[in-house]
Amino acid sequence: MDTHALFTTIMQHAKTLLHADRCSLFLIDYGTKEFWSFVTDSEIEFRFPVTKGIIGEVAKNKESLNIKDAYKSAFFNAEIDAQSAYRTKSILCVPVLTSDDHMVGVIEMINKVDER
């Protein structure tokens, strides 16, 4: 299975399990010091500095963040909403670490879907 298909499968299952509208895996490219990802529903690829946004904050601290209103967060990077024509409301962001605590990336769940 190619990397793109594997990421898409994992993120689709995570999205379903956590009742999120979108789910993305942002991996660290240590060569360029960037996160890179693609939105699984749209094939759009993103690249941005590892220090930027909520994802950068989660990576820096190696701690999850649960944000109820993205636009009220000082760390929120609204550029991605502008690029994707999507409106982020809530975010659950979790670091992806190896067993020896090495930062690999961040999983971001966007907009919890009302289950009613």
N, C-alpha and C positions, 0 to 999 in steps of 0.2 A: 504494500500500500504506500503511495507517495505521501510526502509530508503534508501537503495541502489537504488531501482527503482524510488523513489521520486527524489533523487539527479540527477539521470540520466535524467529523464524527464525534470526537470528544466534547467539543464545545456545544454541539446540538444536544447531547445527552445531559451535560451540566445545566444547560439552559432549561431543559424540561424538568430536571430534578429540583431546581431552585426557583422555578416559576418566574424566570426573567424573560424580558422581551428580546434582549440581545446578550451575547456572551462572546468575549474575545480573549485570546491568549496573546500576550505581548512578551516576546522573547528578547533577551538582551544580546545585541551584537557587540561584543567587547572590542572588536576591531575598530568600529566607528563610534563607539560609546552612544549607541542609539537603541531604543526599543523599536522592534518592527512587528507588524501584525497585519492581518487582513480581517475585515468584518466578514464573518462567515456567511451572512445573508446577501452580501452585495459584491464580493470579490474586490473591494477597494483595499489597497494596501496602504498602511500608515508607517511612517518613520519619524521619530522625534527624539531629542536628547534624553538620556536616562535620568536627568535631573528635573524634567518637566512634568507638571501636572500631578494629579492624584496618584497615578501609576508610579511616577518618580518618587513620590513621598513614601508609598508602600515599599518600594524597592530599597530606599535609603534606610528605613527603620525596620524592615523585615517584619512588619506587623500589618494585620488586616485593617481596613477602614470600611465602615458602613455609614454612608452619607445619604440622608433623607432628601436633601435639596442640593443638587450639584451646584447650582448657580450661586448659592450662599457660601460655598466652600472657597477659601482663599487659594486652594491648590488646583481647582478645576481649570482644565484647559479647554476653553470653548472653541478653539480652532478646529477640533475634530468634528464637532457638531456642524460648524460652518462648511467643512469639506464634504461631509456626508449627507447634509440636508436632513439631519435627524435631531430630535430634541431630547436631551438627557435630563431626566428628573432625579432618579435615585441611583446610587451606585454601591455595589458591594465589591471590594477589591481585595484580593488575597495573594500574598507572595507565593511563588513556586521556588522551593529550595531543595537542594540535594540533601542526602542523608548527613553530609558533613557541613551543612549550613551555607553552602555556596548558592548565591542568587542566580537563578536561571531565567526567571521572568515573573510575570504577574497575570493572574486571571481577573478579568473585570466582567461583572454581571451588571447590566444596565436595565433600569426600569422594571421593578417587580410588578408582575401582572396580578391584578386583583383576581382572587380565586372564587369570588362569589358567582 
